[in-house]
Amino acid sequence: MMKIVVFDSGYGGEGFADYLEQELPVAEIIRVIDWRHASEILSGVKEARKCAEAALTPYFNKVDLIVFANYLLTTTSLNFFKRKYQNQNFVGLELEHPCSFVEKDILFLTTKALAKSMNCRIFVHKLRQSFRLKTLLLDSWPAKIDDGELQLSEIKETIYRNVINEGFTPSKVIIGCSQFNDIIPELKRVLGRSIEICNGTRDVTSEIYKTLKIRGNICKNKRPRGR
C-alpha cells in the first residue's frame, strides 16, 4: 500500500487527511500535524520551513508522497523541499485562481505571513487585473479554530464590517489558510449558500493522482470537511 504523509499545523490538515482517506482508499494516509508549533508555522516562512523539515525528517525518502496541507509552505517552500530532497515526491495545497469570467467581487481570506510572500503578492496582483478584490488578514482565526473558539458571531461581525458594509458583494471566497476550510459552513451562512469556495482541493488532488500515476475520477463537488 502506498504511503502519503499529510503535513500541517492544525485542523486544516486533519480535514484534508480525512478527505484523502475517502478519495484514495488505496493509500495509507499518515497525519503529521504539528500542533505544538502551530503559531510558529503560521508566523513566517523561515519558521514554517524549519518546523516542517524537523517534523518530516523521519519520512523523507521513505514514503511515496508528502503533501503540504499548508498554503504558506506550498507557496514559499515547495520548490525548496523538492530541490533538497530530490528522491522524495512533494505536492501542496495552492491558492486557487478563479475563472476569468467571474464578474463580481472576490474575497481573499489569508494570514499576514502568506500575504507578505512574493508569490502571494504576484497572485494578488494578477487577481486585481481582472477582479475587484478584498483581502482580509485574519491571523487570530487559525488558533481560535484549532481551539474550537471561533464563533459564528465573530465571523459574521468581521465580514460585515470589512466586506459587506464597504459595498463588496463577493461571488467567490479564496481560502489562503487551511484552517479556514474548517469554517466553510459558517462562511456560507454569512455570505450565502451560493458562494463558491476556492481552496485548491481539486487541483492538489489531481496533482496527487498525476504524481502517483493513479487513475481515477475526481468528484468536483468534494471538499475537505470541517469538524
N, C-alpha and C positions, 0 to 999 in steps of 0.2 A: 504494500500500500504506500502510495506517495505521502510525503510529509510536507505540510505547509505551515510555516510559522507566521502568526499574525502579531505584529508589534504595535503597541500604543501605550498611552498613559492613563486610560480611563474607560468609561463605559462606551465610548465610540468604538474602541477596539473590540470590546466584548460583543457589541451589537453586530459588528462586521464579521466576527468569527462565527456567531450564530448563523448569519446569512450564508457564509461559505459552507458551513456544515450541511445546510439544506441544499445548496446549489451543487456541491461537489461531494457526494457520499462516497466517492471512490478514493478520497484523500483523508488522511488524519490531520485534523486542524489542531495545531499546538498554540496555545494562547500565552504570549509573553506580554503581560500587561504590567508595566512598571508604575504601579500606584504610588510607591514610595517617593519617586522623583517626578511626580506629575507636574508640580509647579515649575521645576527646573526645565522640563521638556517643553513646556509651553512658553517659557520666558525668553528663549533666544536660540539661534541656530547652533552656536558652539555647544551650549549646554545640552540641547536635544541630541546632537550628534554624539557627544561623549556618553550620555546615558544609554543611547541606543546601542552603541558599539559594545559597551560593557555588558549590557543585558543579553546581547545576541552572540557574544563570543562563543558560548558552548554549541551554537548551531551552525556557525559558518562552515560551509563545505560539507555539512552532514545532513542537510535536508534538501528537498527538491526546490523549495521556493521560500523566500522571505518576503512578506507583504507588509509594507508600512501603512497602517490604517491611521495615518497622521499626515495632514496636509503640509505642515511645516517641513517635516523630514522629506517628504516626496518632492516638494517644490525646491528645496535648497540643497538636499544631500543625497538624493537617489544616485546621481552620477558619481559622487564621491565614493559611495559604497560599491558601485559597480566597478570602478577603476581599482579600488583597493583589494577587493575580493572577487577576482575575475572568474573564478570557478564556481561562484555562487550566483544563482538567479535571484533577482530582486524586481519587484513591481511595487507600486504605491498608489494610494488614492490621490487623484489630481483634481485641481479646480476645473470644473466643467464649464465650458464655454457654451452659452445658449445659441440657438439658431438665429441667424441674422434677420429673419423675417419678423421677429417679435417687435412690436411697436411700442408697447407700454414700458413703464419703468421697471428697473431691476434692483433688488435689494441684495446686498452682499454682506453676509454675517461672518466675521472673522476675528482675529486677535491682532494685537499690535505687532508682535514678533513676525507674523506672516506678512502683514501689510507692509512692513519695512523692507522685506526682502526684494531684491532686484527683479526676480522672476514674477513676483506678485505685482510689482509696480507695472511691469510690462503688460501683464494680464489685464490689470485695471485700465491702463491707457488704451488698449485695444477695445475694451468694452465701451469706453466713453466715446469712441469714434462712431459707434453705432447706436448706443442706447443712452437714456438718462439713468445714471447710476447713483445709488445711495449706499455708502459703506458705513456699517456700524462696527466699531471696535468694542468687543464685549469680553474683556479679559477676566471679569469676575464670574462669568457664567460657567465656564468649564468645571471649576471646583465645586460650585453650587450644584451642578448637575450630578457630579460624581458623589456628592454627599446627600443627594436627594432633597436639596433645599431650595431649588429654583422654582418659584411659584408661578402659576399662570398669571396672577395679578401683576407680577414684576415684568413678565414678558409682554403683557398687554400694555402696561404703562410705558415701557421703553419704546415699543414700536409706535404707539400712538403719538408720543411726544416727539420722536425723532423722524418719523416717516409719514404717517397719515396726516398729522396736523401741519406738516410742511408741504402738503399738496402732492405727495407721492402716492401713486396707485400701482404698486408692483404687480406684475403678472407672473414673475418668477423670483425665487429666492435661491441664491448661490450659497452653498454651505462651504465655509472655509475653516472649520474646526470640527473634528469628528464627533466630539461630544454633542454638538448641536443636532446630530442625527437623532439623538435620544428624545428631542423635544419637537420633532416634526408634527405629531398630532396637535400639540399646543399652538405651533405656528399656524397650522391650518385653521384652528379655531379662531385665531385672531385675524388672520388675513383672508380667510375664506377657503372653503374646501377645494375650489378650482385652482388655487395657487399651485404652480409647478415648482417642485423642489429639485434643484440641480446639485447632486452631491458626488458625482463621478463614479457611482456604483457600477453602472453598465459598462463604462469604459475600462475600469480596472478588472472587472470580471472577464471581459473579452480579452484583455491582455494576459490574464492568468491562463485562460484556455489556450491562447496562442503560445505562450511560453512553455507550457507543459505538454503542448501538442495533444490536447484533449478535444474531441469533437463533442458538440452539444449545442442545444438551443438555449439561448439566454432569454429569459422572460423579461420583457421591457418594463413590466409593472412591479417587479420585485425590488424591494429596498431593504436595507438593514433595519430591523425593528428596534424600537426602544424598549425600555424595561416595562 
